[in-house]
Structures are given as structure tokens and as C-alpha cells.
Amino acid sequence: MAAGGDWWYLGVDLSTQQVKGMVIDDNLNVIHETNVKFDDDLPEFGTQNGVQVQSDKLTITTPVLLWVKALDLLLERMKAANLDFSKLKSLSGSGQQHGSVYWKEGANQTLKNMTADRSLHQILESSFSVKDSPVWMDSSTTEECRQLEKCAGGPQKLADITGSRAYERFTGNQIAKINKKYPEEYKKTERISLVSSFVASIFLGNYAAIDYSDGSGMNLMDIRAHEWSQQCLNACAPGLKEKLGDPLPSHSILGSISPYFVKRFGFSSECKVIAFTGDNPASLAGMRLQQGDIAVSLGTSDTVFLWIEDPRPTLQGHIFCNPVKSNAYMALICFKNGSLTRERIRDESGSVSWDGFTKAMKATSPGNDGNLGFYFDVMEITPSAIGVHRFNGQNCKVSEFSKEIEVRAVVESQALAKRAYAEKLGYKVCFGRCVQCPSVHHRHSQFSLPGMCLQSKTWSGSSFGPVVCKFRENGSITKAGREPHL
């Protein structure tokens, strides 16, 4: 067991294509990292990019036993690297949002009585009533979405209750489909977990509660009351409240780790399991966002994260319960036309490189002399629109811009869209409290929101949870992180 001041903390992130483990120490230094890539390390499950696309091209799932076996492999790799599990004071983590796991009747007893001489995969192979878990990429539940919105009084009414209109990937609609298409499997289901609470359940050796933040991405939770909406539950499936259990705050201590991990891997019996949450809420927490902050993740699709206190749900974007402060909220907005659109404009402008792109942008002044463009190469989510539309300083539509004006137009229009939709959801601009999250497209993250954002050194979202336990009494658990910097 570790001496005082020598404790470590484990974060586990189960994403679409891999599961990753990260260990940090009291000073937030990374001690160890390990991952398991589903396609490469577990080819027997036949996934592509971590999922299986069914014949209708709409139903997209992942075998739940793949995730179980991946956890086996992850822990074995840590053990092979001589990681001292006894120094772990707590663990937590994150999971891909919206995915669901269906535990069969009797599975909780299996969790409580796991024997250390067998792998997790061997112990749990018969514990699931639905073998293939729906994941966030699934879009097969349009009928269920329309039914849920109808029962709630319309899409805006549903958004007012749950923070979002009905979306095919959201868990409530997936559950409704399971109940309709596989009624016997649903009846045999003892507990329904999100991906996050599923992983927590394994480490806990007991069913883990769904946390407020990840639970608010299901179209089932009343985000203001922090409890399941009976109206939404009734619209989806019978007996659903009992199958979900009561949700709890995202930084709750669930209990001590299962004796299975103490005996098989050498964890301390005092190691605590902190509630797991979704990957998006974990990102907000890991970036230390506070009221007035905004984070922009730049990728194939751009994503905006916001800390808000007074949410105003709309038909675009999502409002979730805040993972750090239970009586606050977070907003998430996705924009489909992201890096590929910027890259197209870069190439067509003859800039060749991002340095050239930046040089072209600096040749024009902020505001672009009133020239404004809208660039939707593919059907946009926010708003629902497609095509390229340019307007000059006299508000007349034009067919083309000079390359310098075009470059600034795409940057400014994307930045303005992010701000406009953020404000619709309740964001209030606080100058000097703005954070940008660089993505894999790091080079062009430097110019994409000029003058609006700060750069930030961030934690891995999966490693934020364990530190909550250490710093939860500091007044603000985000004090544990590093300050954003210019």
C-alpha cells in the first residue's frame, strides 16, 4: 500500500475504437498509459472501426463481450508492465455517450461473486440479454424518436424536459426499439447501463448508478429535477425506471473496488470507484471549463462545449447536466462542416499550407469589410442547410470572393455560427474566459477562431474522475488542474 503522498489514480476511457487506461500521481504526472484497439487486438469480433454495421446500414452495434474482453486485456497489459496496482487510491473514467448495455436477470449476483481465477470475459459471457450493444453511430430509431416527441408534446417540449429533441442515437429511443423488436430480451433485462456505468459496474462488482451528466444524453432525464421523467419513460418501455436505477451526481463515490481486482491484480481493498461519465462531459471537466468558458474541438466535425448556468434548450444542440457542478449545466453543439471544409478552401485558395492560409487571412481585416460566406459542403446539422452562399458588403449575393476574402470568410462564418448557437442555448459572453481545445488538426487550430479563444493544456477526460476524489473538498474540484494559458 502506498505511503501518504504517493497515491496514484486510474482513469479508463472506453471509446468507439479502443479502451485506454491512464495512471496519474498526486502531481498529475502521467505514470502509465495503455490501450487496446478493438479491430487490431480483438479481430475475432469482426469489427471495423470498433463497430459492426448491420445490413440496413442504419443499425450499428458493438458486441458487449468485446468490451469485456478488452478490459481483461487492458488490465493484463498493465500487470505485464509491472504497474503497482496497490498504489491506486481511486479510479474513474468515461465512455462513449448514448451506447447501452443490457444485463440479464441474475447478472448482479454474478458481479458480486466474481472469482479471481477466471477472466472477466469467462465470468460474464452469459450475463447479457442483448449481445450487441447499440452505439452512438446508430440511426435506426427514427420511428421511436417521432413517437417520443409526440408523447412529450412535440420536439421543443421534449427538449425543455430532457435538454434535447429526440435523436436516433439517444439511449431512450434505442431502448424503445429493443422493447419493440426484442420484447423477450427486454423482459429478461434486469438492469440497463450506459457504457460509462457498465464499466463502473465491473470495477465495483455491483450495478453502478448512471450519473446525471451522461444520463442527460438519453432523452429520458428531467435535467432540472435530476431524475427520470416518467412521461418519457412511459413513452419508451414498461418498467424502465426500475431497470435504470436512480441517477446520482457525476463525482459521487460509488464504493470500494470489487474483491476480484484485489485478488487478481493486487488493487488495494481501499481503492474507491468514482462514478464514470460520458466522454463529452469528461472532456468539459478535464478542460477545467467554468462559467463563461467555451471550448472548441476542431476536427472533421467541430464540437463546441459550454459551461452554462441558465440553460435554454432549443431544437439545435444539447443541454446536459454539468459533471463538475450538479446544479449547473453544459451545452454541446456539433457542426458537421469542419476541417474538411477549411481544407477545401485552403487548397482552392492556392495556400497549399496552413502557414499560407494564415498569411492570406492576415491580408484582410477582422469583419472582412462586410463580406460574409456560409460554407456547407455537406448537409449541416446546425443549421439544417447545404451549399455555399456568399454575400458582399452591400448584402448582395455573389458567386465568388478573392482568395484572401474567401479564407477569412470561412473562418469568421464558422466562428460566428458557434457563438450564435451558443448564445441561443444560454451562453453569456465573458471576455477573457474563453478556451480553445486543439484537435488532431493542430496546425489550423491556431487560426480558426482568431481573437476569440485561449489555448489550454488539458487533462485526459478519463483521468479527471479519480482526481475528483482527492480534490472534491477544495471548494471547486477543477482547482486541481492547470490554468489555461494564452
ABEGO torsion letter per residue (X at the ends): XBBBGABBBBBBBBBAABBBBBBBBAAGBBABBBBBBAAAABAAAGBBGGBBBBAAGABBBBBAAAAAAAAAAAAAAAAAAGBBAAABABBBEBBBBGBBBBBBBGAAAAAAABBAABBAAAAAAAABABABBBBAABAAAAAAAAAAAAAAGEAAAAAAAAGBBBBAABAAAAAAAAAAABAAAAAABABBBBAAAAAAAAAAGBBBBBBAAAAAAAGABBAAAGBBBAAAAAAABBGAAAAAEBBBBAABBAEBBBAAAAAAAGBBAABBBBBBBBAAAAAAAAAGBBBGBBBBBBBABBBBBBBBABBBBBABEBBBBBAABAABBBBBBBBABBAAAAAAAAAAAGAGBAAAAAAAAAABBBGGGGBBBBBBABBBAOBBBBEBBBBBAAGBBBABBBAAAAAAAAAAAAAAAAAAAAAAAGBBBBBGBBBBBBBABAAAAAAABBGABBBBBBBBAAAAAAAAAAAAAAGBAAAABBBBBX
